[in-house]
């Protein structure tokens, strides 16, 4: 019983630390973007204070502390083959997403000339979104050592046909790559720095690694199991 209590307490502390790190990153980015003192910034500060004061509770209560935003799943032990594939995927994804950031910085130098379109109502997509997604897709197809299907933000036109071809060809694969070429397109086209490229990999519908790169800040965040 005491051992179970100790394990539950350690899990609780790890969850709290994960939330605090995420909130502190948000605080840092908002400060860098000049949002200090704004409601969004104050909200983050309040959440940091709340989670910092949270007390460790009895493991007979909920596994997670109040307000914890994510429902964590148990980590399944991966077969060795999957571990080898994952060990290849992470450095490749880091390299590709870094290259995507460099290309975004090039697009950003001449924002006025970037063509933009509306999709599904008022949602905006730019030619930069399409170009970056194509670059990420091409690079991952070339460098990853296993077949995969794709779930991507941009699915219309030529890039949509390309994704369908990949998914049809690799429909039996247990790996799926998720791509958002410019997460924060509205900020990007307005010259605001809070946007990034996101790439994630899932096996058998379980997310194993996610990476986001913020090119203006030259910061990369990696989360994996």
C-alpha positions in Angstrom: 0.0 0.0 0.0 2.8 2.5 0.9 4.6 1.6 -2.3 1.4 2.4 -4.3 1.1 5.7 -2.5 4.6 6.6 -3.3 4.2 5.7 -7.0 0.9 7.8 -7.2 2.6 10.7 -5.5 5.5 10.7 -8.0 3.1 10.5 -10.9 1.2 13.4 -9.5 4.4 15.5 -9.2 5.4 14.7 -12.7 2.1 15.8 -14.1 2.2 19.0 -12.2 5.8 19.7 -13.4 4.7 19.1 -17.0 1.9 21.6 -16.7 4.2 24.2 -15.1 6.8 23.8 -17.8 4.1 24.3 -20.5 2.7 27.4 -18.8 6.2 28.9 -18.2 6.9 28.5 -22.0 3.7 30.3 -22.7 4.7 33.1 -20.3 8.1 33.5 -21.9 6.6 33.6 -25.5 4.0 36.2 -24.5 6.6 38.4 -22.8 8.8 38.2 -25.9 5.9 39.2 -28.1 5.1 42.2 -26.0 1.9 40.9 -24.3 3.1 41.5 -20.7 0.3 43.0 -18.7 -2.4 41.9 -21.2 -5.3 39.6 -20.1 -3.7 36.5 -21.8 -0.5 37.1 -19.9 -2.2 37.6 -16.6 -4.2 34.4 -17.1 -1.0 32.4 -17.6 0.5 33.9 -14.4 -2.6 33.0 -12.4 -2.4 29.4 -13.7 1.2 29.1 -12.8 0.5 30.4 -9.3 -2.4 28.0 -8.9 -0.4 24.9 -10.0 2.6 25.9 -7.9 0.5 26.0 -4.8 -1.4 22.8 -5.5 -0.9 20.2 -2.7 -0.1 16.6 -3.1 -3.2 14.6 -2.3 -4.0 11.1 -1.3 -3.7 8.5 -4.1 -7.1 7.3 -3.2 -8.4 10.5 -4.8 -8.2 11.2 -8.6 -4.9 10.3 -10.2 -4.5 13.9 -11.5 -4.6 17.1 -9.6 -7.5 19.7 -10.1 -7.3 21.5 -13.4 -4.9 19.2 -15.0 -5.8 19.7 -18.7 -4.6 16.4 -20.2 -5.7 12.9 -19.7 -2.5 10.9 -19.7 -2.5 7.4 -21.1 -0.4 4.6 -19.8 2.7 4.2 -21.8 2.6 0.9 -23.7 5.9 -0.8 -24.1 6.8 -0.7 -27.7 8.3 -3.6 -29.6 12.0 -3.3 -30.5 11.2 -2.7 -34.2 8.9 0.2 -33.3 11.6 1.6 -31.0 14.1 1.5 -33.8 11.7 3.3 -36.1 11.0 5.9 -33.5 14.7 6.5 -32.8 15.0 7.2 -36.5 11.9 9.4 -36.7 12.8 11.9 -33.9 16.1 13.2 -35.3 14.6 13.3 -38.8 11.6 15.2 -37.7 13.8 17.7 -35.8 15.9 18.2 -38.9 12.9 18.6 -41.2 11.0 21.0 -38.9 14.1 23.1 -38.5 14.4 23.3 -42.3 10.7 24.3 -42.5 11.4 27.1 -40.0 14.2 28.5 -42.2 11.8 28.5 -45.2 9.2 30.3 -43.1 11.7 33.0 -42.2 12.4 33.5 -45.9 8.6 33.8 -46.6 8.3 36.3 -43.7 10.8 38.7 -45.2 8.2 39.7 -47.9 4.8 39.1 -46.3 3.0 41.7 -48.5 3.5 39.5 -51.5 2.4 36.2 -49.9 -0.9 35.1 -51.6 -3.7 34.1 -49.2 -7.0 32.4 -49.7 -10.1 31.6 -47.6 -11.1 28.1 -46.9 -14.2 26.8 -45.1 -15.6 30.3 -44.4 -13.2 32.7 -42.8 -10.2 30.4 -42.2 -7.1 31.7 -44.1 -4.5 29.6 -45.8 -1.5 31.1 -47.6 0.8 29.9 -50.4 3.4 29.7 -47.6 1.3 27.1 -45.8 1.1 24.9 -48.9 4.8 25.3 -49.7 5.9 24.4 -46.2 3.6 21.4 -46.0 4.9 20.2 -49.3 8.5 20.6 -48.1 7.8 18.7 -44.9 6.0 15.9 -46.6 8.7 15.5 -49.3 11.5 15.5 -46.7 9.8 13.0 -44.4 9.0 10.7 -47.3 12.7 10.8 -48.3 14.2 10.4 -44.9 12.0 8.2 -42.7 12.8 4.5 -42.9 9.2 3.3 -42.6 5.9 3.9 -44.6 3.3 6.1 -43.0 -0.1 7.7 -43.6 -0.6 11.4 -43.3 -3.1 13.7 -41.5 -2.3 17.3 -42.5 -3.8 20.8 -42.1 -3.9 21.6 -45.8 -5.9 19.0 -47.9 -7.1 20.8 -50.9 -5.8 20.9 -54.5 -2.5 19.3 -55.5 -1.3 18.8 -52.0 -4.5 17.1 -51.1 -4.2 14.7 -54.0 -0.6 14.0 -52.9 -1.7 13.1 -49.4 -4.5 10.8 -50.7 -1.9 9.0 -52.9 0.4 8.5 -49.9 -2.5 7.3 -47.7 -3.8 4.9 -50.4 -0.3 3.5 -50.9 0.5 3.1 -47.2 -3.0 2.3 -45.8 -1.7 -0.8 -44.0 1.0 1.2 -42.1 0.7 1.5 -38.4 2.5 4.9 -38.4 0.7 8.2 -39.0 2.4 11.6 -39.4 0.5 14.7 -38.4 1.6 18.0 -40.0 0.5 21.6 -39.4 2.9 23.7 -41.6 2.1 27.1 -40.0 0.2 26.7 -36.8 -1.0 30.3 -36.3 -1.5 31.5 -39.9 -3.3 34.6 -38.8 -0.3 35.7 -36.7 2.1 34.8 -39.5 0.4 37.0 -42.1 0.1 39.9 -39.7 3.7 39.9 -38.9 3.3 38.6 -35.3 5.9 36.2 -34.0 3.6 33.6 -32.2 3.3 30.8 -34.8 5.2 27.6 -35.6 5.4 24.4 -37.5 4.1 21.2 -35.8 4.9 17.6 -36.7 3.9 14.6 -34.7 4.1 10.8 -35.1 1.6 8.2 -33.9 1.7 4.4 -34.0 -1.5 2.4 -33.9 -3.3 5.7 -33.1 -1.2 6.4 -30.0 0.8 9.6 -30.2 4.5 8.9 -29.5 6.3 12.1 -30.4 5.3 15.7 -31.1 7.6 18.6 -32.1 6.9 22.3 -32.5 9.4 24.8 -33.9 8.9 28.6 -33.4 11.1 30.0 -36.2 11.0 33.7 -35.0 12.3 32.7 -31.6 14.4 29.8 -32.9 13.0 27.5 -30.2 12.1 23.9 -30.6 10.0 21.9 -28.2 9.9 18.1 -28.3 7.7 15.7 -26.3 7.9 12.0 -26.6 7.0 8.8 -24.7 
